[in-house]
Amino acid sequence: MKEKFNCFIVNIKLQSEVTGEERTKEYIRIINELSSRKKILKVGKNEAIQMYGGYGLREGKIPEFIYGSFAKGTYIDGEEISVIEEGEIKKDKNNPRLINPVVTEFIFIPKRHRLVIKKKSGAPSETQIEAYLNTFSPRYVKKPDILEVVLEKDSSVIHQIYSAESVYKISYEISYTNDDAIGIFGEELERQIKESKIGNLKLTAEADNTSDGLNMGESILLKGGLQLAEKDGTINSAKIKPEKGGKIITISNKDKPKVIPIDVDQSLGSWYRQWYNKIINLL
């Protein structure tokens, strides 16, 4: 059976002195803690979400991917409730839980520190999962390490900036990549960020009054920033002229998560394996 679906990516980045295989093991431990603890986060008056699963782990080995689920449903809290038993009203303890959940799947790729979630109507949204991770992941991070959660944004906005006739103003927010593949300008900016011990960088640049726009071509701050922002940041706003003689517009990917289409054929083997194979080729 063939299936087509969309998914989105959360970049989970550990700021730590730990490197290499030990850092990868830390990612595995944190995701395993998150999925095995089954914490519940309220996301509305009567709704909540939960992460569970964490399958595919083998003791002493680093798996290519871990898989599990996120669920969203009606939230029943832990207060006492009244029930009828044998014709009498009695008090009964009510354990926190989700009722009628809508479930979607995730895979986590330790060596790329990426959590990839299948989009599904009624399931937890991109921002809800981001909030879940930001709420609970700090509980499982060893001090003094910091775990940063970055929802990857729509890269078409960055391509619009590259191809614009003129760029008058740009505002971005980035952090270092934990060794993702990037362009040479991004590599140099990341080197400077790491040497300066910067965990997060916010920059706003506006063209001076002597030129028709910023010089994006050979700038570490500008071109390097865009290269880092493609997977590790956000374009909060950019004021551009898309083409000669065109109107000046303002664009942003702040509220535009990257959406990746996937198709799998279950007759060809493991559904999760095929999903992983499709994603790993994009990272």
Buried (B, 14 or more C-beta within 10 A) or exposed (E): EEEEBEBBBBBBBBBBEEEEEEBBEBBBBBBBBBBBBBBBBEBEEEBBBBBBBBBBBEEEEEBBBBBBBBBBBEBBEEEEEEEEEEEEEEEEEBEBBBEEBBBBBBBBBBBBBBBBBBBBEEBBBBEBBBBBBEEBBBEBBEEEBEBBBBBBBBBEBBEBBEEBBBBBBBBBBBBBBBEBEBBEBBBBBBEBBEEEEEEEBEBEBEBEEEEEBBEBEEBBBBBBBBBBBBBBBBBBBBBBBBEEEEEEEEBBBEEBBBEBEBEBEEEEEEBBBBBBBBBBEEB
